[in-house]
Amino acid sequence: IVVAIIDNVVKPTHPDLAANMWVNEAEKNGVAGKDDDGNGYIDDVHGVNFVTYHYDGTTTLKENESDHGTHVAGTIAAVNNNGIGVAGVAGGSGKGDGVRIMSIQIFDGDDNSSLKGNAKGMEYAADHGASILQNSWGYPLNPGTTMSDAIYEGSYGVELAALRYFVKKSNNPAMTGSVAIFAAGNEGKQTAD
């Protein structure tokens, strides 16, 4: 099962997560700075960065940007019983029996994502085998209002289309369908929480 963490970047070398990172083998074993798998993204070994991505090879996941995404990934996929950090709910033993984490960065710091980046991240996850989308972030709302289906459909249509694409595209034999998980609350702020 591949879980796409749509958030800040996940630190792929974290000792509690490295064994459970999703790997794009064509890019890992390819030539640095080249789109080895022909998917339009250069060096997307563990995922993609939609914040600073430019088609000039600057997709490298920056080690110093790993905070909230890494935290969320740890809750899900930190290796169990290894004496390091925490135990993830689906981390397994670190020997291939835990979920795989795909890092999709949409935030610059803890906030400032774009609808385009959010949607492209969801589409990337669908196209690269994720069955679960983990979105630990919220939406900007006026004080005293709540997110309704009508507001979401009217204001976030591009993201809704990407979610529908993800659900339709999911074809992992280990699951029937797919799951998109969003944080509850976030105090009406468009931030990672």
N, C-alpha and C positions, 0 to 999 in steps of 0.2 A: 504494500500500500504506500503510495506517495502522497505526502501531505505538503501542499504548497503554503508556505508562510508568506502571506502578502502583508508586508510590514516594513520595518527597517531590515537591513541586511542581517543574515544569520552568519555568524563567524564559523566558517567551515573547518577550521583547525582546532576548535574548542575541544579539549580532551574528553568531555562528556558527550559530544555530538559527532565528532569526526567519523566514527564507525557507522553512523546512521544518516550521513548526508547522501542525497540523491546525486548521482554522477552521470553526466552526459559523456559517455565513453568516447564518442567521436571527437569531442573537443579536448577531453583530457589527454588522449593519445595523439592529438593532431599537432599542428604547427601553431605556436603562439602568434597571435595577431591575425589569424586567418579564420574565416568561417568554414570550418572543416565539415560540418554537417549540412551546410547550405540552407539553414533555417533563417538567415537574415541577421543573426546575432553572433558576434565574434567572441570567442573564448567563454561561452556560457557553460562552464564546467559544472557549477552547482546551482545555477539559476541565472537571473538577469537583473540588472539595475536599471529601472525605468526613470530614475531621477537624473542621473548624469549620463545616460546612454546617448551616444552619438555614433553614427556609422563609421567611426574612425578607429575603433578598437578600444575605446575607453570603458569597456564593460567590466573591468576587474573589480571584484568585490573588495572594498577597502576594509582592512582589519580594524581601523579606528572608528568605523561606523557601526560596530556590532554591539548594540545594547538591547533595545526592546525586542527586536526580532530574535536574537539569541536567547533572551529570557523566555519568550513564548515557545520557541523550539525546544528548550530544555524541559518545560512543563509537559510537552508532548513526547519527546523522543530521547531524553537523556538516558544513557545506558544504565541499566539497573545492576545493583549489587557489585559495583566496581570500586567502591570506596572513594569516589570522586563526586563532589557536588551533590546533585539531587538525583532522584529516580523518576524518569518520565513515565506517564501512564501507558505508553506503548513503545518504550525504549528497548525492550528485550535485553539480551545478554551482550550485545555488541558483536555477535557472530552471525549476522544476517537474519535474525528473527524479530527485529523491531521494524517500525515504519521507517521510510526514507523521507528526509526533509529536503524540499526544494526551496531555495531562497529567492524570493521575488521582492526586490526593494522598490517601494513606491513612495517612501517618506525621505525627506531631506531633514535629518535630525529626527525629532519626534512628531513633526507635523508637516503641513504643506504638500499634500499629495494632490494629484490632478485626476479628474475623471478619465482622461485619456490614459494616463499611467495605470490607474486602477483597472480599467477595462483591458488594456494590453497585457497586464499581469495575469488576469484571469484567463485570457485567451492563450497565453503562453503555457500556463498550467494545464489547460485542457489539451493542447497540442503535444505536450510532452509527458503525458501519462499520469497526472495527478488525479486522485479520486476524492481528495478532501481539500477544500479551501479554508484556511484559517485566517480570519480577518479580525484582529484585535484592535479595532479603531472605530471611530464614530463619525458623525456628520455634523456640520455646522447648522444649528437651529436657532431661531429667535427664542428669547426667554419665554417660558410658559407654553411652548409648542412641543408637539411630539411628532415623530416620523410616522406618517400614515402610508398606506400603499399608494394612495393617489399622489401624495407629495413625492414619494420615491419614483414612481413611474413618470411623473411630469418633470422632475428636476434632475433625475439621474438615469435617463433613458439609455445612454450609451453603456453605462455600467450594468443595467438590467439586461440589456442585450448580450453582454459578455457573460453574465451569470447563466442566462438561458443557453448560450453556446456551450459553456462548461458542462452543464447538466446533460445536454444532448450528446456531447462528444465523449463523455466518460465511458470507458469500455474495459475497466479492470476486472478480470475474471474472479478476483477475490472478493469483490463487492457487487451487490446489485444496485446499480445507480451510483450517485455521488452525493456528497454532503458539502454544503457551504455554511460555515459557522461565522457569525459576527458577534462582537462584544455587545453586551447590553449596557446602556447608559452612556458613559463617557461625558456626561454633563453637557451634551449637545455641542461638543467640540470636535473639530476635525483633527484629532490627534491619536497617536498610538496610546493605548491604555490597557 
